[in-house]
Each structure stands twice: as structure tokens, then as C-alpha cells.
Amino acid sequence: FFLSSSPRVVQAKGMLSLLSTRVVASTALLLTPSMSTARTAVRRSSGVRASLETDTDKAFYSIGFNVGRQLSDFAACEPAEIDSVLAGIRECLLGDEPQVPLSEYVPKAMTLLGEKQAKVAEAMAAKGAETLAAAAKEEGAVQTASGLVVQTLSEGKGDAPTRESTVKVHYEGQLVDGSIFDSSYRRGEPIEFPLSGVIAGWTEGLQLMKPGGKAKLTIPSDIAYGERGSPPAIPPKATLIFQVELLEVVS
């Protein structure tokens, strides 16, 4: 499963998924959406701070950071709420008894978390709609029946790919706030993939390009990663913006 170029924990069994420091060089394009919420772009400070004075401190901190990547559902919480989550984790690991009845409060927490995530998703959807409307008004932009907005930046030549084609591309993907979540340019090499295996917005958009061409694709969430997003990089209901160069139709 390809997700984003930013470092993430490799999904493995048991503690391997918590300890792995391997970086996955990947794309936010391949396969269909899955999973849930992603971290917002706003950096928020927590009351829990580590001293990180020794290599041992830094090593265990890095484990905690990787664990946090797997807990992206909690990114919608406020810092004080995250501190409460951390307190519960700490006491459990130290063998303490819970301070509250879990059978009563875990369901309450899930309800609260769901409400917070829904608010974040609706805000993302509203901003996405604004972005799509603005993109459709840009010079040379065309909006298709699916809602995809294609703005040709430079024309290519030759035959456009079909759904069955394998293509080679360079690209950069952004959220509507301008943050870059994936870039083949940053990795220093283009990628190849079958158009039948990518998100629907890419399958459609690349068929409107020719080799050597460059375009801006503004993709609504329902033909990208949909209701659930693709954490930790892509929030639920996120409109995505790609700069794409179609380098070659490989087959």
C-alpha cells in the first residue's frame, strides 16, 4: 500500500510496527482509499515534554513518536486531551489500575472522538469545495462531470494513455492549505504505475494528457481518498492538488 513520501511506520506484526524506523518512499496515488483521520497542519504544543538529554532518552522518544504515527485518529484532539491519553497509556504500561471504569468511559471517548473527527472532516470538505470552485475559474481550466479540474500548463505530443496504460510521471501533491504530502521531485526520481491501479482522479486526469505535457489536477475527495482519507498524510474528505508531468506512456 502506497501512502506518502513523509516517513511513516511500516505496518508489521507486534512491536515491529512500533520500533521500525524504515521510511517508505511511496505515493499517495496507488490503490483505493482506506483507514481514517490525518494530522492537521497546525502544530500544537503539549504539556508533556521530554528532556532528551541522553541517547537513551532520544531512542525511547523515537519509539514514542513512531507509536504516535499509528494513533493518528487522535490528531483531532486538543493538547490537554492528548495528555490524558498519554497518562492512561503510561499508567497501563506501569501496571497501575485504571482510575475510571473503562467499560463506562471507553464508549464515551469513542463518541467524543468521532464527533471531533466529523467536525474536522466537514471543515476540510468546505475548504475543498472552495478550492475546486477557484480552480475551475483559472485560465485554461476545464472541469469534468466527475468534478475533476484539469488545467493544462504545457501541452504534450503523441497519444494520450488509456486506462490500461502504464505511465511514468513526476508529480507533487498538496493539500488545500498548501502543505506538500508527497513529491517524486523530492525523492529525485519519477515513478511508473498502471492507470487502472490509482485513485480515480488520476485515472481520469492522466487520460486527458499527452506525453511531455504538464498539468495541474485539482481532485475532489470522492474521486481521491473519500470519507476516510489516508492517514497520516491525507485527512478525510480532502481535496487534493497535483502538479503532474506525464513523462512517458510505458505500455
Secondary structure in CASP SS format (residue, H / E / C, confidence):
PFRMAT SS
TARGET T0000
AUTHOR 0000-0000-0000
METHOD secondary structure of the structure
MODEL  1
F C 1.00
F C 1.00
L C 1.00
S C 1.00
S C 1.00
S C 1.00
P C 1.00
R C 1.00
V C 1.00
V C 1.00
Q C 1.00
A C 1.00
K C 1.00
G C 1.00
M C 1.00
L H 1.00
S H 1.00
L H 1.00
L H 1.00
S C 1.00
T C 1.00
R C 1.00
V C 1.00
V C 1.00
A C 1.00
S C 1.00
T C 1.00
A C 1.00
L C 1.00
L E 1.00
L C 1.00
T C 1.00
P C 1.00
S C 1.00
M C 1.00
S C 1.00
T C 1.00
A C 1.00
R C 1.00
T C 1.00
A C 1.00
V C 1.00
R C 1.00
R C 1.00
S C 1.00
S C 1.00
G C 1.00
V C 1.00
R C 1.00
A C 1.00
S C 1.00
L C 1.00
E C 1.00
T C 1.00
D H 1.00
T H 1.00
D H 1.00
K H 1.00
A H 1.00
F H 1.00
Y H 1.00
S H 1.00
I H 1.00
G H 1.00
F H 1.00
N H 1.00
V H 1.00
G H 1.00
R H 1.00
Q C 1.00
L C 1.00
S H 1.00
D H 1.00
F H 1.00
A H 1.00
A H 1.00
C C 1.00
E C 1.00
P H 1.00
A H 1.00
E H 1.00
I H 1.00
D H 1.00
S H 1.00
V H 1.00
L H 1.00
A H 1.00
G H 1.00
I H 1.00
R H 1.00
E H 1.00
C H 1.00
L H 1.00
L C 1.00
G C 1.00
D C 1.00
E C 1.00
P C 1.00
Q C 1.00
V C 1.00
P C 1.00
L H 1.00
S H 1.00
E H 1.00
Y H 1.00
V H 1.00
P H 1.00
K H 1.00
A H 1.00
M H 1.00
T H 1.00
L H 1.00
L H 1.00
G H 1.00
E H 1.00
K H 1.00
Q H 1.00
A H 1.00
K H 1.00
V H 1.00
A H 1.00
E H 1.00
A H 1.00
M H 1.00
A H 1.00
A H 1.00
K H 1.00
G H 1.00
A H 1.00
E H 1.00
T H 1.00
L H 1.00
A H 1.00
A H 1.00
A H 1.00
A H 1.00
K C 1.00
E C 1.00
E C 1.00
G C 1.00
A E 1.00
V E 1.00
Q E 1.00
T C 1.00
A C 1.00
S C 1.00
G C 1.00
L C 1.00
V E 1.00
V E 1.00
Q E 1.00
T E 1.00
L E 1.00
S E 1.00
E C 1.00
G C 1.00
K C 1.00
G C 1.00
D C 1.00
A C 1.00
P C 1.00
T C 1.00
R C 1.00
E C 1.00
S C 1.00
T E 1.00
V E 1.00
K E 1.00
V E 1.00
H E 1.00
Y E 1.00
E E 1.00
G E 1.00
Q E 1.00
L C 1.00
V C 1.00
D C 1.00
G C 1.00
S C 1.00
I E 1.00
F E 1.00
D E 1.00
S E 1.00
S H 1.00
Y H 1.00
R H 1.00
R H 1.00
G C 1.00
E C 1.00
P C 1.00
I E 1.00
E E 1.00
F E 1.00
P E 1.00
L H 1.00
S H 1.00
G H 1.00
V E 1.00
I C 1.00
A H 1.00
G H 1.00
W H 1.00
T H 1.00
E H 1.00
G H 1.00
L H 1.00
Q C 1.00
L C 1.00
M C 1.00
K C 1.00
P C 1.00
G C 1.00
G C 1.00
K E 1.00
A E 1.00
K E 1.00
L E 1.00
T E 1.00
I E 1.00
P C 1.00
S H 1.00
D H 1.00
I H 1.00
A C 1.00
Y C 1.00
G C 1.00
E C 1.00
R C 1.00
G C 1.00
S E 1.00
P C 1.00
P C 1.00
A C 1.00
I E 1.00
P C 1.00
P C 1.00
K C 1.00
A C 1.00
T C 1.00
L E 1.00
I E 1.00
F E 1.00
Q E 1.00
V E 1.00
E E 1.00
L E 1.00
L E 1.00
E E 1.00
V E 1.00
V C 1.00
S C 1.00
END
